[in-house]
């Protein structure tokens, strides 16, 4: 099931359009992020403000999802409690496991045990299912932060208006055409000569790198260079967190990694590394309490605890760094939350044993 969900996640990452559902969720989350950003900006100023906004947003989202996380943990606790009954039932029908009628009886009696203890075998999946649309939506928000956060939008529009006011036709026909087309929205690639709408130009500016920015500034009158560079520095200060641009795809250049290890671009690799590590630790804490008697299921659980962190690290490489930061902070929150849940359910288990006369 986890592999299917992850594959669905990968399919969602390659969509060119967020779609109706994800777009609506992105709109709502964008409003929340804009509110959080305004508070962060008021208290801490613009430096690192987008990264801090993502951290606070993650904490708010996780706190709101705590009731779902509690249901998931309770479901796992109940499963541990009824496991001896399930094992006993499976042994009872083990000798006739290939008989369809026996399988029906086993399913009916298993369901009776579930109903008796009010256990839903799919209850543990809900938090993960809820996470997916948030993950998709955040992906599009991070790709287009200027569309969702008003302060960033104002800076982009100021830059766009200065460029439009001072550029000639050669600028739009030649300079912008020199920008790597893979970074340009497909809808704009054939329309450089009419690219005089601030909103369209903002979409283009959102995709360029520092070298391409220099090419743009150098092609404009020197009288606007200072103001443009000042606005770009302000934009970078907001979108960069601890040296990593939150709106940029993490990426992985193995050649650059080995030839120029100290390059600041390689700093972004800490995102997938931490994404994988925190995913593993969170999964380990969640499954460590759930002993599985079935050797095959136990082996599958071990494999998944290895595969999922590696897949999340790989997925994070292809996403904006801000999405990776969201995932890392969420995992750290889950680790702390899991420890608290473990203490609570351990005490609950002791009370149940005393009530049943086991201890």
C-alpha positions as CSV (number, residue, x, y, z in Angstrom):
1,X,0.0,0.0,0.0
2,X,2.8,2.4,0.9
3,X,4.5,1.8,-2.5
4,X,1.2,2.5,-4.3
5,X,0.8,5.7,-2.4
6,X,4.4,6.7,-3.2
7,X,3.9,6.0,-6.9
8,X,0.8,8.2,-6.9
9,X,2.9,10.9,-5.3
10,X,5.5,10.6,-8.1
11,X,2.7,10.8,-10.7
12,X,1.5,14.0,-9.0
13,X,4.9,15.6,-9.1
14,X,5.0,15.5,-12.9
15,X,1.6,17.1,-13.4
16,X,1.9,20.4,-15.2
17,X,-1.2,21.8,-13.5
18,X,-2.2,21.3,-9.9
19,X,-5.7,20.2,-10.8
20,X,-9.0,21.3,-9.2
21,X,-8.5,19.6,-5.8
22,X,-4.8,20.3,-5.3
23,X,-5.3,23.9,-6.6
24,X,-8.1,24.5,-4.1
25,X,-6.0,23.1,-1.3
26,X,-3.0,25.2,-2.4
27,X,-5.3,28.2,-2.4
28,X,-6.4,27.6,1.2
29,X,-2.9,26.7,2.4
30,X,-1.5,29.7,0.6
31,X,-3.8,32.0,2.6
32,X,-2.6,30.3,5.9
33,X,1.0,30.6,4.8
34,X,0.5,34.3,3.9
35,X,-0.9,35.0,7.4
36,X,2.0,33.1,9.0
37,X,4.5,34.9,6.8
38,X,3.1,38.3,7.8
39,X,3.6,37.4,11.5
40,X,7.1,36.1,10.9
41,X,8.1,39.2,8.9
42,X,6.7,41.4,11.6
43,X,8.8,39.7,14.3
44,X,11.9,38.6,12.6
45,X,12.2,40.7,9.4
46,X,12.7,39.5,5.9
47,X,15.9,37.4,6.3
48,X,15.1,33.6,6.3
49,X,11.4,34.5,6.5
50,X,10.1,32.0,4.0
51,X,12.0,29.2,5.7
52,X,10.7,30.2,9.1
53,X,7.2,30.4,7.6
54,X,7.4,26.8,6.3
55,X,8.6,25.6,9.8
56,X,5.7,27.4,11.6
57,X,3.2,26.2,8.9
58,X,4.4,22.6,9.4
59,X,3.9,22.9,13.2
60,X,0.4,24.3,12.8
61,X,-0.5,21.6,10.2
62,X,0.9,18.8,12.5
63,X,-0.9,20.1,15.5
64,X,-4.2,20.2,13.6
65,X,-3.6,16.6,12.5
66,X,-2.8,15.4,16.0
67,X,-6.3,13.9,16.5
68,X,-5.8,11.8,13.4
69,X,-2.3,10.7,14.6
70,X,-3.9,9.7,17.9
71,X,-6.5,7.6,16.1
72,X,-3.6,5.9,14.1
73,X,-1.7,5.1,17.3
74,X,-4.8,3.9,19.0
75,X,-5.5,1.6,16.0
76,X,-2.0,0.2,16.3
77,X,-2.4,-0.3,20.1
78,X,-5.7,-2.2,19.6
79,X,-4.0,-4.4,17.0
80,X,-1.3,-5.3,19.4
81,X,-3.9,-6.1,22.0
82,X,-6.0,-8.4,19.8
83,X,-3.0,-10.0,18.0
84,X,-3.0,-13.1,20.3
85,X,-6.7,-13.7,19.4
86,X,-6.0,-13.3,15.7
87,X,-3.0,-15.7,15.9
88,X,-5.1,-18.2,17.8
89,X,-7.8,-18.0,15.1
90,X,-5.3,-18.4,12.3
91,X,-3.8,-21.5,13.9
92,X,-7.3,-23.0,14.3
93,X,-7.9,-22.9,10.5
94,X,-4.3,-23.3,9.4
95,X,-4.7,-26.9,8.2
96,X,-7.5,-26.0,5.8
97,X,-6.2,-22.7,4.6
98,X,-6.8,-23.6,0.9
99,X,-10.5,-24.3,1.4
100,X,-12.7,-21.3,0.3
101,X,-15.4,-22.1,2.8
102,X,-12.8,-22.2,5.7
103,X,-11.4,-18.9,4.5
104,X,-14.9,-17.3,4.6
105,X,-15.3,-18.6,8.2
106,X,-11.9,-17.2,9.1
107,X,-12.8,-13.8,7.6
108,X,-16.2,-13.7,9.5
109,X,-14.6,-14.6,12.8
110,X,-11.8,-12.2,12.3
111,X,-14.3,-9.4,11.6
112,X,-16.2,-10.4,14.8
113,X,-12.9,-9.8,16.8
114,X,-12.5,-6.5,15.0
115,X,-16.0,-5.4,15.8
116,X,-15.7,-6.6,19.4
117,X,-12.7,-4.3,20.0
118,X,-13.9,-1.6,17.6
119,X,-10.8,-2.0,15.5
120,X,-10.6,-0.6,11.9
121,X,-7.8,-2.2,9.9
122,X,-7.6,0.9,7.7
123,X,-7.5,3.4,10.5
124,X,-3.8,3.7,10.4
125,X,-3.8,4.9,6.8
126,X,-5.8,8.1,7.2
127,X,-3.0,10.4,8.4
128,X,-0.8,9.4,5.4
129,X,-3.7,9.9,3.0
130,X,-4.4,13.3,4.5
131,X,-0.7,14.2,4.1
132,X,-0.6,13.6,0.3
133,X,-2.9,16.5,-0.9
134,X,-1.0,18.8,1.5
135,X,2.3,17.6,0.0
136,X,1.0,18.1,-3.5
137,X,-0.3,21.6,-2.7
138,X,2.9,22.7,-0.9
139,X,4.8,21.6,-4.0
140,X,2.9,24.1,-6.2
141,X,3.1,26.8,-3.5
142,X,6.9,26.5,-3.2
143,X,7.2,26.6,-7.0
144,X,5.2,29.8,-7.1
145,X,5.6,31.4,-3.7
146,X,5.1,34.8,-5.3
147,X,1.5,33.9,-6.2
148,X,0.6,33.1,-2.6
149,X,2.6,35.4,-0.3
150,X,1.7,39.1,-0.8
151,X,5.0,40.6,0.2
152,X,7.0,38.4,-2.2
153,X,4.4,39.2,-4.9
154,X,5.0,42.9,-4.4
155,X,8.7,42.5,-4.9
156,X,8.3,40.4,-8.1
157,X,5.8,43.0,-9.5
158,X,8.2,45.9,-8.7
159,X,11.0,44.1,-10.6
160,X,8.6,43.2,-13.5
161,X,7.4,46.8,-13.8
162,X,10.9,48.2,-13.8
163,X,12.0,45.8,-16.6
164,X,8.9,46.5,-18.7
165,X,9.3,50.2,-18.3
166,X,13.0,50.2,-19.4
167,X,13.3,47.3,-21.8
168,X,13.2,47.7,-25.6
169,X,12.0,45.2,-28.2
170,X,15.6,43.7,-28.5
171,X,15.5,42.9,-24.8
172,X,12.3,40.8,-25.1
173,X,13.4,39.2,-28.4
174,X,17.1,38.5,-27.6
175,X,17.9,38.6,-23.9
176,X,14.9,36.6,-22.7
177,X,15.3,34.1,-25.5
178,X,18.8,33.5,-24.1
179,X,17.3,32.1,-20.9
180,X,17.3,28.3,-20.8
181,X,14.0,27.3,-22.2
182,X,13.7,24.4,-19.8
183,X,13.3,26.9,-17.0
184,X,10.6,28.9,-18.8
185,X,6.9,28.1,-18.5
186,X,5.9,26.3,-21.7
187,X,3.0,28.7,-22.2
188,X,5.5,31.6,-22.5
189,X,8.2,30.0,-24.6
190,X,6.8,31.1,-28.0
191,X,5.7,34.6,-26.8
192,X,8.8,36.4,-25.8
193,X,8.0,39.3,-28.2
194,X,4.8,40.1,-26.4
195,X,6.0,39.4,-22.8
196,X,5.0,42.8,-21.5
197,X,2.5,41.7,-18.9
198,X,3.8,41.9,-15.3
199,X,2.1,38.7,-14.2
200,X,3.6,36.8,-17.1
201,X,7.0,38.3,-16.5
202,X,6.8,37.3,-12.8
203,X,6.3,33.7,-13.9
204,X,9.5,33.9,-15.9
205,X,11.5,35.7,-13.2
206,X,10.4,32.9,-10.8
207,X,12.4,30.4,-12.9
208,X,15.7,32.1,-13.5
209,X,19.0,31.5,-11.7
210,X,21.5,34.2,-10.5
211,X,23.5,34.0,-13.8
212,X,20.5,34.6,-15.9
213,X,19.5,37.5,-13.6
214,X,22.9,39.1,-14.3
215,X,22.2,38.8,-18.1
216,X,18.8,40.5,-17.6
217,X,20.2,43.4,-15.5
218,X,23.2,43.9,-17.9
219,X,20.8,44.3,-20.8
220,X,18.9,47.2,-19.1
221,X,19.9,50.9,-18.6
222,X,22.5,51.4,-15.8
223,X,20.1,53.9,-14.2
224,X,17.9,51.0,-13.0
225,X,20.6,48.5,-12.1
226,X,20.9,49.5,-8.5
227,X,17.2,49.4,-7.8
228,X,16.8,46.1,-9.6
229,X,19.7,44.5,-7.7
230,X,18.4,45.8,-4.4
231,X,15.0,44.2,-5.1
232,X,16.6,40.9,-6.2
233,X,18.7,40.9,-3.0
234,X,15.6,41.4,-1.0
235,X,13.8,38.6,-2.8
236,X,16.8,36.3,-2.2
237,X,17.0,37.2,1.5
238,X,13.3,36.2,1.9
239,X,13.4,33.0,-0.2
240,X,16.8,31.7,1.2
241,X,16.9,29.8,4.5
242,X,20.3,29.0,6.0
243,X,21.9,29.4,2.6
244,X,19.4,27.3,0.7
245,X,16.9,28.8,-1.7
246,X,13.5,27.4,-0.6
247,X,11.9,27.9,-4.0
248,X,14.6,26.1,-6.0
249,X,14.6,22.4,-6.9
250,X,17.2,20.6,-4.8
251,X,18.7,18.7,-7.8
252,X,21.8,16.5,-7.7
253,X,24.9,17.1,-9.8
254,X,27.2,14.2,-9.0
255,X,30.0,15.7,-11.1
256,X,29.9,19.0,-9.2
257,X,29.7,17.1,-5.9
258,X,33.1,15.4,-6.4
259,X,34.9,18.2,-8.3
260,X,33.7,21.1,-6.2
261,X,32.6,19.7,-2.9
262,X,32.5,23.1,-1.1
263,X,30.2,24.6,-3.7
264,X,27.2,26.3,-2.0
265,X,24.9,24.4,-4.5
266,X,25.9,21.1,-2.7
267,X,24.5,22.5,0.5
268,X,21.0,21.7,-0.7
269,X,21.9,18.0,-0.5
270,X,21.4,18.2,3.2
271,X,17.7,18.4,2.5
272,X,17.3,14.9,0.9
273,X,19.7,13.4,3.4
274,X,17.7,14.7,6.4
275,X,14.5,13.9,4.7
276,X,15.5,10.2,4.4
277,X,17.1,10.1,7.9
278,X,14.1,11.6,9.7
279,X,11.7,9.4,7.7
280,X,13.6,6.3,8.8
281,X,13.7,7.4,12.5
282,X,10.0,8.3,12.5
283,X,9.1,4.9,10.9
284,X,11.4,3.0,13.3
285,X,9.8,4.6,16.4
286,X,6.3,3.9,15.0
287,X,6.9,0.2,14.2
288,X,9.2,-0.7,17.0
289,X,6.3,-1.2,19.4
290,X,4.4,-3.4,16.9
291,X,5.9,-6.8,17.0
292,X,4.7,-9.0,14.1
293,X,4.5,-12.8,14.7
294,X,4.2,-13.5,11.0
295,X,7.8,-13.9,9.7
296,X,6.8,-12.8,6.2
297,X,5.0,-9.6,7.4
298,X,7.9,-8.8,9.7
299,X,10.3,-9.0,6.8
300,X,8.0,-6.8,4.7
301,X,7.9,-4.3,7.5
302,X,11.7,-4.2,7.7
303,X,12.0,-3.8,3.9
304,X,9.5,-0.9,3.9
305,X,11.4,0.8,6.7
306,X,14.4,0.8,4.4
307,X,12.7,1.6,1.1
308,X,10.5,4.4,2.3
309,X,13.3,6.6,3.6
310,X,15.3,6.1,0.4
311,X,12.3,6.9,-1.8
312,X,11.6,10.0,0.2
313,X,15.2,11.2,-0.1
314,X,15.1,10.5,-3.9
315,X,11.7,12.3,-4.3
316,X,12.9,15.3,-2.3
317,X,15.8,15.8,-4.7
318,X,13.3,16.6,-7.5
319,X,11.2,19.0,-5.4
320,X,11.7,22.6,-4.2
321,X,13.8,22.7,-1.1
322,X,10.9,24.2,0.9
323,X,8.9,21.0,0.4
324,X,11.8,19.0,1.8
325,X,12.0,21.4,4.8
326,X,8.3,20.8,5.4
327,X,8.8,17.0,5.4
328,X,11.9,17.2,7.7
329,X,10.2,19.4,10.3
330,X,7.1,17.2,10.1
331,X,9.1,14.1,10.8
332,X,10.9,15.7,13.7
333,X,7.5,16.7,15.1
334,X,6.3,13.1,14.6
335,X,9.3,11.7,16.5
336,X,8.5,13.9,19.5
337,X,4.8,13.1,19.2
338,X,5.5,9.4,18.9
339,X,7.6,9.3,22.1
340,X,4.7,10.9,23.9
341,X,2.2,8.5,22.4
342,X,4.4,5.5,23.4
343,X,4.5,6.6,27.0
344,X,0.7,7.1,27.0
345,X,-0.1,3.7,25.4
346,X,2.5,1.9,27.5
347,X,0.7,3.1,30.6
348,X,-2.7,2.3,29.1
349,X,-1.4,-1.3,28.4
350,X,-0.4,-1.7,32.1
351,X,-3.8,-0.5,33.2
352,X,-5.5,-3.0,30.8
353,X,-3.3,-5.9,32.2
354,X,-4.2,-4.9,35.8
355,X,-7.9,-4.7,34.9
356,X,-7.7,-8.2,33.2
357,X,-5.8,-9.7,36.1
358,X,-2.7,-10.4,34.0
359,X,-0.4,-8.5,36.5
